[in-house]
Amino acid sequence: MPSLPGEGTREAALRWLRYLRIADVPRVRTVFTHHPRYADLTPVQYAEALEWLRRTGMITAAGLPVVDVGDRSPSGSAGVPHVLWNAADDEKRRAIGTAGEMCLLALLREAGLTEVEHVSALSDVFGYDIGALTRYGERIHLEVKATTDPTRLVVHLTRHESEVLNADPGWIMGAVLVGKQGDALSVATVSRSWLVSAVPRDRSPRGRWESARLAVPPQALEPGLIMEGGKSVLPCASFRGRGVWGMGDREAVAG
């Protein structure tokens, strides 16, 4: 069994694993190099730690961590985090996300919306996944979050998505509960005002948040797809809120 690196390099590895969940390798390296908080370790230790993580498979080729730094392995392997997920799990999450987007694309077209475009299939630069023109003649931009868990809704919001949310009144976050057949079992809108209140705040000009994990409470959800002002995007569809993400017995029905 290969020997573990020194204590300083192991600490550097833990920092890499922690921060690679919210930013890519170049950005994390910049933080470690320039922020005084991380100056207790040398650039060489950070470089050795990154190489060790790659060599042992604790991060993917794309720089994504495949371990949870919150747990430690059994005694005798101190400093080696416990593996919780792998590339197959990551691919499964991507498939669920794609299924949610495809569900909403189909629902929008069935409802007669026009100019429906799956823009995230082209690029992530837009800050949303789907664009469409409603029956009211208003353009909407949907950021889609999908899950197969009906008991709770946890979403990941990037800084870019948050900036688009603040600048674009037509931006809507739609949450989709995806069934085993890839169909939409439930659709809900996440409150814009709640999202704005829940995102982190930068505490220093030397650092900034890039991605946030948000647990959405039931009171921040509205069944269906609802625009600012209460207009329904999908007037011909009914989405049951009962028992999904704690929304109780509320329903959104065609008006």
C-alpha positions as CSV (number, residue, x, y, z in Angstrom):
1,M,0.0,0.0,0.0
2,P,1.5,3.4,-0.9
3,S,2.5,5.5,2.0
4,L,0.5,8.6,3.0
5,P,2.0,12.0,2.2
6,G,3.2,14.3,5.1
7,E,0.8,16.0,7.5
8,G,1.0,19.4,5.6
9,T,0.3,17.8,2.3
10,R,-2.7,15.8,3.8
11,E,-4.1,19.1,5.2
12,A,-3.7,20.7,1.7
13,A,-5.5,17.7,0.2
14,L,-8.5,18.2,2.6
15,R,-8.7,21.9,1.6
16,W,-8.7,20.9,-2.1
17,L,-11.5,18.5,-1.5
18,R,-13.5,21.1,0.4
19,Y,-13.2,23.9,-2.1
20,L,-13.3,21.9,-5.3
21,R,-17.0,21.3,-4.6
22,I,-17.7,25.0,-5.3
23,A,-15.0,26.1,-7.7
24,D,-12.6,24.7,-10.3
25,V,-8.9,23.9,-9.9
26,P,-7.5,27.3,-11.3
27,R,-9.8,29.3,-9.0
28,V,-9.0,27.3,-5.9
29,R,-5.3,27.4,-6.7
30,T,-5.5,31.2,-6.9
31,V,-7.2,31.3,-3.5
32,F,-4.6,29.1,-1.9
33,T,-1.8,31.1,-3.5
34,H,-2.9,34.6,-2.7
35,H,-5.2,34.5,0.4
36,P,-3.2,35.0,3.6
37,R,-5.6,32.5,5.4
38,Y,-4.0,29.6,3.5
39,A,-0.4,30.8,3.7
40,D,0.5,28.4,6.5
41,L,1.1,25.8,3.7
42,T,3.5,26.2,0.8
43,P,2.6,26.2,-2.9
44,V,4.6,23.0,-3.2
45,Q,2.4,21.3,-0.6
46,Y,-0.7,22.4,-2.4
47,A,0.7,21.1,-5.7
48,E,1.8,17.8,-4.2
49,A,-1.7,17.4,-2.6
50,L,-3.5,17.9,-5.9
51,E,-1.3,15.4,-7.6
52,W,-1.8,12.9,-4.8
53,L,-5.6,13.3,-5.0
54,R,-5.5,12.7,-8.8
55,R,-3.2,9.7,-8.5
56,T,-5.4,8.1,-5.8
57,G,-8.6,8.8,-7.7
58,M,-10.1,11.0,-5.0
59,I,-10.8,13.7,-7.6
60,T,-11.9,13.1,-11.2
61,A,-10.0,14.2,-14.3
62,A,-12.2,17.2,-14.4
63,G,-11.2,18.2,-10.9
64,L,-14.4,17.1,-9.1
65,P,-14.0,15.5,-5.6
66,V,-15.4,12.0,-5.2
67,V,-15.1,11.9,-1.4
68,D,-16.7,13.6,1.6
69,V,-14.1,15.3,3.8
70,G,-16.6,15.3,6.7
71,D,-15.9,11.7,7.5
72,R,-12.6,9.9,8.2
73,S,-11.7,6.4,7.2
74,P,-11.1,3.8,9.9
75,S,-8.0,4.0,12.1
76,G,-4.8,3.3,10.3
77,S,-5.9,5.4,7.4
78,A,-6.0,8.8,9.2
79,G,-6.3,11.7,6.8
80,V,-7.9,9.6,4.0
81,P,-11.5,10.8,3.5
82,H,-14.4,8.3,3.1
83,V,-15.7,7.7,-0.4
84,L,-19.4,8.5,-0.7
85,W,-20.0,8.7,-4.5
86,N,-18.3,8.1,-7.8
87,A,-18.5,9.0,-11.4
88,A,-21.6,6.8,-11.9
89,D,-23.5,8.7,-9.3
90,D,-22.5,12.0,-10.9
91,E,-23.7,10.7,-14.3
92,K,-27.0,9.7,-12.7
93,R,-27.5,13.2,-11.3
94,R,-26.8,14.6,-14.7
95,A,-29.4,12.2,-16.3
96,I,-32.0,13.3,-13.8
97,G,-31.3,17.0,-14.5
98,T,-31.6,16.3,-18.3
99,A,-34.9,14.4,-17.8
100,G,-36.3,17.3,-15.8
101,E,-35.5,19.7,-18.6
102,M,-37.0,17.4,-21.2
103,C,-40.2,17.2,-19.2
104,L,-40.6,20.9,-19.0
105,L,-39.8,21.3,-22.7
106,A,-42.6,18.9,-23.5
107,L,-45.1,20.5,-21.1
108,L,-44.4,24.0,-22.5
109,R,-44.9,22.8,-26.1
110,E,-48.1,20.9,-25.2
111,A,-49.4,24.1,-23.5
112,G,-49.0,26.0,-26.7
113,L,-46.1,28.2,-25.8
114,T,-44.0,29.4,-28.7
115,E,-40.3,30.0,-29.4
116,V,-39.5,27.2,-26.9
117,E,-35.7,26.8,-26.9
118,H,-33.5,24.4,-24.9
119,V,-30.6,26.9,-24.6
120,S,-28.6,25.0,-22.0
121,A,-28.1,22.3,-24.6
122,L,-26.0,24.9,-26.4
123,S,-24.2,26.6,-23.5
124,D,-24.3,27.4,-19.8
125,V,-23.6,31.1,-20.5
126,F,-27.3,32.1,-20.5
127,G,-27.9,31.4,-16.8
128,Y,-31.1,29.4,-17.5
129,D,-32.1,26.3,-19.3
130,I,-35.2,27.0,-21.3
131,G,-36.5,30.1,-23.0
132,A,-40.1,30.5,-24.2
133,L,-42.8,33.0,-25.2
134,T,-46.0,32.8,-23.1
135,R,-49.6,33.2,-24.2
136,Y,-49.4,36.7,-22.6
137,G,-46.7,37.7,-25.1
138,E,-44.1,37.7,-22.3
139,R,-40.7,36.0,-22.6
140,I,-39.7,33.7,-19.7
141,H,-36.4,32.1,-18.9
142,L,-36.6,28.8,-16.9
143,E,-33.9,27.5,-14.7
144,V,-34.8,23.8,-14.2
145,K,-33.9,21.8,-11.0
146,A,-34.8,18.2,-11.0
147,T,-34.9,15.4,-8.4
148,T,-36.4,12.0,-7.8
149,D,-36.8,12.7,-4.0
150,P,-40.4,13.8,-3.1
151,T,-39.5,14.4,0.5
152,R,-37.2,17.4,0.2
153,L,-36.0,19.8,-2.4
154,V,-32.3,20.7,-2.5
155,V,-31.0,22.9,-5.3
156,H,-27.6,24.1,-6.4
157,L,-27.5,27.7,-7.6
158,T,-24.4,29.1,-9.3
159,R,-23.4,32.7,-8.9
160,H,-24.0,33.3,-12.6
161,E,-27.6,32.0,-12.3
162,S,-28.1,34.2,-9.3
163,E,-26.9,37.3,-11.2
164,V,-29.2,36.5,-14.1
165,L,-32.1,36.1,-11.6
166,N,-31.5,39.5,-10.2
167,A,-31.2,41.2,-13.6
168,D,-34.0,39.3,-15.5
169,P,-37.7,39.7,-14.3
170,G,-38.6,36.8,-16.6
171,W,-36.3,34.3,-14.9
172,I,-38.1,31.5,-13.1
173,M,-36.8,28.5,-11.2
174,G,-38.9,25.5,-11.9
175,A,-38.5,22.3,-9.8
176,V,-39.4,19.0,-11.3
177,L,-40.0,15.7,-9.5
178,V,-38.9,13.1,-12.1
179,G,-40.6,9.6,-12.0
180,K,-39.1,6.3,-12.8
181,Q,-40.3,6.6,-16.4
182,G,-38.7,10.0,-16.8
183,D,-42.0,11.8,-16.6
184,A,-42.8,14.8,-14.5
185,L,-44.8,13.7,-11.3
186,S,-44.8,17.3,-9.9
187,V,-43.7,20.7,-10.9
188,A,-43.3,23.7,-8.6
189,T,-41.9,27.3,-8.7
190,V,-39.3,28.3,-6.3
191,S,-39.9,31.8,-4.9
192,R,-37.6,34.5,-6.4
193,S,-37.6,36.5,-3.2
194,W,-36.7,33.5,-1.2
195,L,-33.8,32.7,-3.5
196,V,-32.5,36.3,-3.3
197,S,-32.6,36.1,0.5
198,A,-31.0,32.6,0.7
199,V,-27.9,33.1,-1.4
200,P,-24.6,33.8,0.4
201,R,-23.0,37.2,0.7
202,D,-19.4,37.9,-0.1
203,R,-17.6,38.8,3.2
204,S,-14.4,40.1,1.6
205,P,-13.3,41.6,-1.7
206,R,-10.6,38.9,-1.7
207,G,-13.1,36.0,-2.0
208,R,-16.5,35.4,-3.5
209,W,-19.0,32.6,-3.5
210,E,-19.4,30.7,-6.8
211,S,-22.0,28.0,-6.0
212,A,-24.6,27.5,-3.2
213,R,-26.5,24.4,-2.0
214,L,-30.0,25.5,-0.9
215,A,-32.6,23.5,1.0
216,V,-35.9,24.9,-0.2
217,P,-38.6,25.2,2.5
218,P,-42.3,24.4,1.6
219,Q,-43.3,28.0,2.0
220,A,-40.9,29.0,-0.8
221,L,-42.7,26.7,-3.3
222,E,-45.8,27.2,-5.4
223,P,-47.2,24.3,-7.4
224,G,-47.1,24.8,-11.2
225,L,-45.0,27.3,-13.1
226,I,-45.9,30.8,-11.9
227,M,-44.6,34.1,-13.3
228,E,-44.1,37.2,-11.2
229,G,-47.5,38.7,-10.6
230,G,-49.2,35.3,-10.3
231,K,-49.7,34.4,-14.0
232,S,-49.6,30.7,-14.7
233,V,-47.2,29.5,-17.4
234,L,-49.0,26.2,-17.9
235,P,-52.7,27.0,-17.7
236,C,-53.8,23.6,-19.0
237,A,-51.9,21.5,-16.5
238,S,-52.6,20.5,-12.9
239,F,-49.8,19.7,-10.5
240,R,-50.5,18.1,-7.2
241,G,-48.6,19.6,-4.3
242,R,-49.9,17.0,-1.8
243,G,-47.0,15.1,-0.2
244,V,-44.3,16.6,-2.4
245,W,-41.5,18.6,-0.8
246,G,-43.8,19.4,2.1
247,M,-46.2,21.5,0.1
248,G,-49.3,20.0,1.8
249,D,-52.6,20.0,0.0
250,R,-52.1,23.0,-2.2
251,E,-52.8,22.6,-5.9
252,A,-52.2,24.7,-9.0
253,V,-55.0,24.2,-11.5
254,A,-55.9,25.9,-14.8
255,G,-57.7,29.1,-14.2
